[in-house]
């Protein structure tokens, strides 16, 4: 541009020759030719570098690849921890921390994007994790206390220990979802129940778990809800002891509670489950079991369960049958 200016070529002609808009050239001259100075390209470049260093905001999320990767996975329902962990697997040369993603989601410039809606809790503002007080009341008569459950179950080192609970949509609806989760692999079995009767719950659990080998049905943990009063039937059919949490101690079956929290993203509390089809339930089950988890070294529950089944030396037909059911 400097050479053309020295030849007294008009800005519009220079713009056409350079393939730029003439207003862009006009602003460039205005910025770097003030106070009677002559426009010099080297000086203008030095000013531009200095201004860039003084910028208050840097590019979001490192680079375009990471930027697109994170935003796409957020919209898939992945948590920032899962995204950060999986990024280095899918792109070995890239890395990011979950806190960086959270800050990006909640910074003022991103509020119009409303990316917080894709988080599991969907809070508009970041929250501080707090606890709550509970009290003990009587449990189901004849049930085995969770205190009698083998202590090694808590370590989640051995597969075959399951937790179960029901998930309601609207309290007045008869239809609920039965959620059963394996503690080590986080595998979820999701089934629709036409009513809240205990026999319906027991039959569904038996149907879903009887296809697994004995090594994978070592124990079941439930709460003190009336839907679990037929625990004896489960024990007889599957030779599987059923243990009961202390009343109002939902954290004692934290695996299934965590999975229900994720399911709530698809079926929010207060929305009726009456018209939810079996196909939709299977679709949600597949989505949960296909999502990588930090606690599984960013593998999916399906992948982790497949490893367990292979370690049990099952033939491919038995393994695939249990996973697909």
C-alpha positions as CSV (number, residue, x, y, z in Angstrom):
1,X,0.0,0.0,0.0
2,X,2.9,2.4,0.8
3,X,4.2,2.1,-2.7
4,X,0.9,2.9,-4.3
5,X,0.5,5.9,-2.0
6,X,3.8,7.2,-3.1
7,X,2.6,7.1,-6.6
8,X,-0.5,9.1,-5.6
9,X,-2.9,6.2,-6.4
10,X,-6.3,6.7,-4.9
11,X,-7.5,4.5,-2.0
12,X,-10.2,3.0,-4.0
13,X,-7.8,2.0,-6.8
14,X,-5.4,0.6,-4.2
15,X,-8.2,-1.3,-2.5
16,X,-9.2,-2.9,-5.8
17,X,-5.6,-3.9,-6.5
18,X,-5.1,-5.4,-3.0
19,X,-8.6,-7.1,-2.9
20,X,-9.6,-5.2,0.2
21,X,-12.3,-2.7,1.0
22,X,-11.3,1.0,0.7
23,X,-12.7,1.7,4.2
24,X,-10.3,-0.8,5.7
25,X,-7.4,1.1,4.1
26,X,-8.8,4.4,5.3
27,X,-9.0,3.2,8.9
28,X,-5.4,1.8,8.7
29,X,-4.1,5.2,7.5
30,X,-6.1,7.1,10.1
31,X,-4.7,4.9,12.9
32,X,-1.1,5.1,11.8
33,X,-0.7,8.6,10.2
34,X,-1.9,10.8,13.0
35,X,-0.3,14.0,14.1
36,X,1.3,14.7,10.7
37,X,3.2,11.4,10.7
38,X,3.9,9.7,7.3
39,X,2.5,6.2,7.0
40,X,5.3,3.7,7.3
41,X,4.5,-0.1,7.1
42,X,7.2,-1.2,9.6
43,X,6.0,1.3,12.2
44,X,2.3,0.4,11.6
45,X,3.2,-3.3,12.1
46,X,5.0,-2.5,15.3
47,X,2.0,-0.6,16.6
48,X,-0.3,-3.5,15.7
49,X,1.8,-6.0,17.6
50,X,1.9,-3.8,20.6
51,X,-1.9,-3.4,20.6
52,X,-2.3,-7.2,20.3
53,X,-0.2,-7.7,23.4
54,X,-2.4,-5.3,25.3
55,X,-5.7,-7.1,24.4
56,X,-7.7,-7.8,27.5
57,X,-9.3,-11.0,26.2
58,X,-7.5,-14.0,24.6
59,X,-9.0,-16.4,22.2
60,X,-11.5,-18.8,23.8
61,X,-10.5,-22.4,24.6
62,X,-7.0,-22.4,23.2
63,X,-7.5,-23.0,19.5
64,X,-10.3,-23.7,17.0
65,X,-10.0,-27.5,17.3
66,X,-10.5,-27.5,21.1
67,X,-13.1,-24.8,20.8
68,X,-15.3,-26.9,18.4
69,X,-14.6,-30.1,20.3
70,X,-15.8,-28.8,23.6
71,X,-18.9,-27.1,22.3
72,X,-20.0,-30.1,20.4
73,X,-19.5,-32.4,23.4
74,X,-21.3,-30.0,25.7
75,X,-24.3,-30.2,23.4
76,X,-24.1,-34.1,23.6
77,X,-24.6,-33.8,27.3
78,X,-20.9,-34.6,28.3
79,X,-19.7,-33.0,31.5
80,X,-16.6,-30.7,31.5
81,X,-14.6,-33.5,33.3
82,X,-15.5,-36.0,30.7
83,X,-14.7,-33.6,27.9
84,X,-11.3,-32.7,29.4
85,X,-10.4,-36.4,30.0
86,X,-11.5,-37.6,26.5
87,X,-9.9,-34.7,24.6
88,X,-6.4,-36.0,25.2
89,X,-7.5,-39.4,24.0
90,X,-9.1,-38.2,20.8
91,X,-6.4,-35.5,20.2
92,X,-3.1,-36.6,22.0
93,X,-1.5,-33.2,21.4
94,X,-4.3,-31.2,23.1
95,X,-5.3,-30.9,26.8
96,X,-7.5,-28.7,28.9
97,X,-8.8,-28.7,32.5
98,X,-12.4,-29.0,33.6
99,X,-12.2,-25.7,35.5
100,X,-11.2,-23.9,32.2
101,X,-14.3,-25.2,30.6
102,X,-16.5,-24.2,33.5
103,X,-15.0,-20.7,33.5
104,X,-15.7,-20.4,29.8
105,X,-19.3,-21.5,30.2
106,X,-20.0,-19.1,33.0
107,X,-18.0,-16.0,31.9
108,X,-20.0,-12.9,31.1
109,X,-19.2,-12.9,27.4
110,X,-20.8,-16.4,27.1
111,X,-24.0,-15.8,28.9
112,X,-26.0,-15.2,25.7
113,X,-24.8,-18.7,24.6
114,X,-26.5,-20.3,27.6
115,X,-24.1,-23.2,27.5
116,X,-24.9,-23.9,31.2
117,X,-28.2,-25.4,29.9
118,X,-26.2,-28.4,28.7
119,X,-24.7,-29.1,32.1
120,X,-26.2,-32.0,34.1
121,X,-27.8,-29.7,36.7
122,X,-28.4,-26.8,34.3
123,X,-27.7,-24.1,36.9
124,X,-27.6,-20.6,35.5
125,X,-25.0,-19.7,38.2
126,X,-22.3,-21.9,39.6
127,X,-23.3,-23.5,42.9
128,X,-21.3,-24.6,45.9
129,X,-21.8,-28.3,46.8
130,X,-23.5,-28.7,50.2
131,X,-24.9,-31.5,52.2
132,X,-28.2,-32.0,54.0
133,X,-29.4,-33.4,57.3
134,X,-31.3,-36.7,57.5
135,X,-33.0,-38.8,60.1
136,X,-33.4,-42.6,60.7
137,X,-36.8,-44.3,60.6
138,X,-37.8,-48.0,60.4
139,X,-36.9,-50.0,57.3
140,X,-38.7,-52.8,55.5
141,X,-39.4,-55.8,57.8
142,X,-37.3,-58.8,57.2
143,X,-34.8,-57.0,55.0
144,X,-31.0,-57.3,55.3
145,X,-29.3,-54.1,56.4
146,X,-26.6,-52.6,54.3
147,X,-24.4,-53.0,57.3
148,X,-24.3,-56.7,56.6
149,X,-23.2,-56.2,53.0
150,X,-19.5,-57.2,52.4
151,X,-17.2,-54.3,52.9
152,X,-15.3,-54.8,49.7
153,X,-18.4,-53.8,47.7
154,X,-17.7,-50.2,48.6
155,X,-14.4,-50.3,46.8
156,X,-16.1,-51.1,43.5
157,X,-13.1,-53.4,42.7
158,X,-15.3,-56.4,42.0
159,X,-18.1,-56.5,39.5
160,X,-21.5,-58.1,40.1
161,X,-22.9,-55.8,42.8
162,X,-25.9,-53.8,41.7
163,X,-28.1,-50.9,43.0
164,X,-31.7,-50.2,42.1
165,X,-34.3,-47.5,42.5
166,X,-37.5,-46.2,40.8
167,X,-37.6,-42.9,39.1
168,X,-40.9,-41.0,39.0
169,X,-42.1,-38.4,36.6
170,X,-45.3,-37.1,38.2
171,X,-46.3,-38.6,41.6
172,X,-49.8,-39.2,40.5
173,X,-48.7,-41.3,37.5
174,X,-48.7,-45.0,37.8
175,X,-45.9,-45.5,35.3
176,X,-42.3,-45.2,36.6
177,X,-38.9,-46.2,35.4
178,X,-36.8,-48.9,37.1
179,X,-33.1,-48.0,37.2
180,X,-30.6,-50.7,38.0
181,X,-26.9,-49.9,37.9
182,X,-23.8,-52.1,38.3
183,X,-21.4,-50.5,40.8
184,X,-18.1,-51.2,39.1
185,X,-18.9,-50.8,35.5
186,X,-21.7,-48.2,36.0
187,X,-23.7,-50.2,33.5
188,X,-27.4,-49.1,33.6
189,X,-30.5,-51.2,33.0
190,X,-33.5,-49.0,32.3
191,X,-37.0,-50.4,32.2
192,X,-40.5,-49.0,32.2
193,X,-42.9,-50.2,34.9
194,X,-46.6,-49.9,34.2
195,X,-47.3,-49.6,37.9
196,X,-45.6,-49.1,41.2
197,X,-46.4,-52.6,42.6
198,X,-43.6,-54.5,44.2
199,X,-44.2,-57.7,42.1
200,X,-43.8,-55.6,38.9
201,X,-40.5,-54.2,40.1
202,X,-39.2,-57.7,41.2
203,X,-40.1,-59.3,37.9
204,X,-38.4,-56.6,35.8
205,X,-35.2,-56.9,37.9
206,X,-35.2,-60.7,37.5
207,X,-35.8,-60.5,33.8
208,X,-33.0,-58.1,33.3
209,X,-30.4,-59.8,35.5
210,X,-31.1,-63.5,34.9
211,X,-29.2,-63.3,31.6
212,X,-26.0,-62.5,33.4
213,X,-23.8,-65.2,34.8
214,X,-23.7,-65.9,38.6
215,X,-20.4,-64.0,38.9
216,X,-22.3,-60.9,37.8
217,X,-25.2,-61.1,40.2
218,X,-23.6,-61.1,43.6
219,X,-25.7,-58.6,45.4
220,X,-28.4,-56.0,45.0
221,X,-28.8,-52.8,47.1
222,X,-32.2,-51.0,47.4
223,X,-33.9,-48.3,49.5
224,X,-36.9,-48.8,51.8
225,X,-39.6,-48.0,49.3
226,X,-42.7,-50.2,49.1
227,X,-41.7,-51.3,45.6
228,X,-38.9,-53.4,47.1
229,X,-41.0,-55.5,49.5
230,X,-40.8,-58.5,47.2
231,X,-37.0,-58.7,47.7
232,X,-37.4,-62.4,48.7
233,X,-38.5,-63.3,45.2
234,X,-35.4,-61.8,43.7
235,X,-33.2,-63.6,46.2
236,X,-34.9,-67.0,45.4
237,X,-34.9,-66.6,41.6
238,X,-31.4,-65.2,41.2
239,X,-29.7,-66.6,44.4
240,X,-28.8,-62.9,45.0
241,X,-29.0,-61.3,48.4
242,X,-30.8,-57.9,48.6
243,X,-29.5,-55.3,51.0
244,X,-31.4,-52.2,52.2
245,X,-30.0,-48.8,52.9
246,X,-30.7,-46.9,56.1
247,X,-33.8,-44.8,55.7
248,X,-33.1,-41.4,54.1
249,X,-29.5,-42.4,53.3
250,X,-29.7,-42.2,49.5
251,X,-25.9,-41.8,49.3
252,X,-25.5,-45.4,50.4
253,X,-26.6,-46.3,46.8
254,X,-24.8,-43.5,45.2
255,X,-24.2,-45.3,41.8
256,X,-27.8,-45.5,40.9
257,X,-28.6,-42.1,42.3
258,X,-25.9,-40.6,40.1
259,X,-27.3,-42.4,37.0
260,X,-30.8,-41.2,37.8
261,X,-29.5,-37.7,38.0
262,X,-28.2,-38.1,34.4
263,X,-31.5,-39.6,33.2
264,X,-33.3,-36.5,34.6
265,X,-31.7,-34.6,31.8
266,X,-33.9,-36.5,29.4
267,X,-36.9,-37.0,31.7
268,X,-37.1,-34.0,34.0
269,X,-38.8,-34.2,37.4
270,X,-42.4,-33.1,37.1
271,X,-42.9,-34.3,33.6
272,X,-45.1,-37.3,33.1
273,X,-43.7,-40.6,31.9
274,X,-47.1,-41.9,30.8
275,X,-46.4,-41.5,27.1
276,X,-42.8,-42.5,27.1
277,X,-42.3,-45.4,24.7
278,X,-40.1,-48.5,25.2
279,X,-38.0,-47.4,22.2
280,X,-37.3,-44.0,23.9
281,X,-36.3,-45.8,27.1
282,X,-33.9,-48.1,25.2
283,X,-32.5,-45.1,23.4
284,X,-31.8,-43.3,26.7
285,X,-30.2,-46.5,28.2
286,X,-27.9,-46.7,25.2
287,X,-27.0,-43.1,25.5
288,X,-26.0,-43.4,29.1
289,X,-24.0,-46.6,28.6
290,X,-22.2,-45.1,25.6
291,X,-21.0,-42.0,27.4
292,X,-17.4,-42.0,28.6
293,X,-16.9,-41.6,32.4
294,X,-13.9,-40.2,34.3
295,X,-14.2,-43.0,37.0
296,X,-13.8,-45.6,34.2
297,X,-10.6,-43.9,32.8
298,X,-12.9,-42.3,30.2
299,X,-14.2,-45.5,28.9
300,X,-17.9,-46.1,28.4
301,X,-19.9,-48.5,30.7
302,X,-20.4,-50.7,27.6
303,X,-16.7,-50.9,27.1
304,X,-16.0,-51.6,30.8
305,X,-18.7,-54.3,30.9
306,X,-17.3,-56.0,27.8
307,X,-13.9,-56.1,29.5
308,X,-15.4,-57.8,32.6
309,X,-17.3,-60.3,30.5
310,X,-14.2,-61.2,28.6
311,X,-12.2,-61.7,31.8
312,X,-14.9,-64.1,32.9
313,X,-14.0,-66.2,29.8
314,X,-17.5,-66.1,28.4
315,X,-18.0,-67.0,24.8
316,X,-19.0,-64.2,22.5
317,X,-22.7,-65.2,22.3
318,X,-23.2,-65.0,26.1
319,X,-21.4,-61.8,26.4
320,X,-23.3,-60.0,23.6
321,X,-26.6,-61.3,24.8
322,X,-26.2,-59.8,28.2
323,X,-25.0,-56.5,26.9
324,X,-27.7,-56.1,24.3
325,X,-30.6,-57.0,26.7
